[in-house]
Amino acid sequence: MVEKKSISFEEALRELEDIAEKLERGTLSLEDSIKAYERGMELKKVCSERLVDAEAKIEFLSKAPSGEIVKTAVKKKKDESPSKPVEEDLF
């Protein structure tokens, strides 16, 4: 399983893109394809969680009537899902 803090968003995304490319080429064995798919699912989860966190932080940055930027505490439920429907894809 992917440790959230051990891999950056960019690294996870890059690895996910590499896996998708290998699966699309169809050159992997069935067993390797399954392993690659499982790894891709782990990486997708990491990327999705990081994007939800970033979106929440941005959403709570707002300007006060005086024009000052005000930070509001971010309270996110653990099982909260992204507000937009996710397109179905390979991962």
C-alpha positions in Angstrom: 0.0 0.0 0.0 1.2 3.5 -0.7 2.1 5.6 2.3 0.5 9.0 1.9 3.5 11.0 3.1 6.1 8.9 1.3 5.2 9.9 -2.2 4.4 13.4 -3.5 1.3 14.1 -5.6 3.5 14.7 -8.6 5.4 11.4 -8.2 2.1 9.5 -7.7 0.6 11.0 -10.8 3.7 10.3 -12.9 3.7 6.7 -11.8 0.0 6.4 -12.4 0.4 7.8 -16.0 3.2 5.2 -16.6 1.0 2.4 -15.4 -1.9 3.5 -17.6 0.5 3.7 -20.6 1.8 0.1 -20.0 -1.8 -1.2 -19.6 -2.9 0.5 -22.7 -0.1 -1.0 -24.7 -1.2 -4.5 -23.6 2.3 -5.9 -23.4 2.1 -7.0 -19.7 1.1 -10.5 -18.7 -2.2 -11.0 -17.0 -0.6 -11.3 -13.6 1.5 -8.1 -14.1 -1.5 -6.3 -15.5 -3.4 -7.1 -12.3 -0.5 -6.0 -10.1 -0.2 -2.8 -12.1 -3.9 -2.1 -11.8 -3.8 -2.6 -8.0 -0.9 -0.2 -7.8 -2.8 2.3 -10.0 -5.8 2.1 -7.7 -3.6 2.9 -4.7 -2.0 5.8 -6.5 -5.4 7.1 -7.6 -6.6 7.1 -4.0 -3.5 9.1 -2.9 -4.0 11.7 -5.7 -7.7 12.0 -5.1 -7.3 12.6 -1.4 -4.6 15.2 -2.0 -6.8 17.0 -4.5 -9.7 17.0 -2.1 -7.5 18.4 0.7 -6.2 21.1 -1.6 -9.7 22.0 -2.8 -10.9 22.3 0.8 -8.0 24.6 1.7 -8.7 26.8 -1.3 -12.4 26.9 -0.7 -11.9 28.2 2.8 -9.6 31.0 1.7 -11.9 34.0 1.2 -11.8 37.7 1.2 -13.3 39.7 4.0 -15.4 42.8 3.1 -12.4 44.9 3.7 -10.5 43.0 0.9 -8.2 41.1 3.4 -7.7 37.4 2.9 -9.2 35.5 5.7 -8.4 31.9 6.5 -11.2 29.8 7.9 -10.5 26.5 9.6 -10.9 23.5 7.3 -13.2 20.8 8.7 -13.3 17.8 6.4 -15.1 14.6 7.1 -12.8 11.6 6.8 -15.1 9.9 4.4 -15.9 13.0 2.4 -15.9 12.5 -1.3 -15.1 15.1 -4.1 -18.0 17.5 -4.8 -18.0 16.8 -8.5 -18.8 13.4 -10.0 -15.7 11.6 -11.0 -15.5 10.3 -14.6 -15.2 6.6 -14.9 -11.8 5.7 -16.3 -9.3 2.9 -16.1 -8.4 3.8 -12.6 
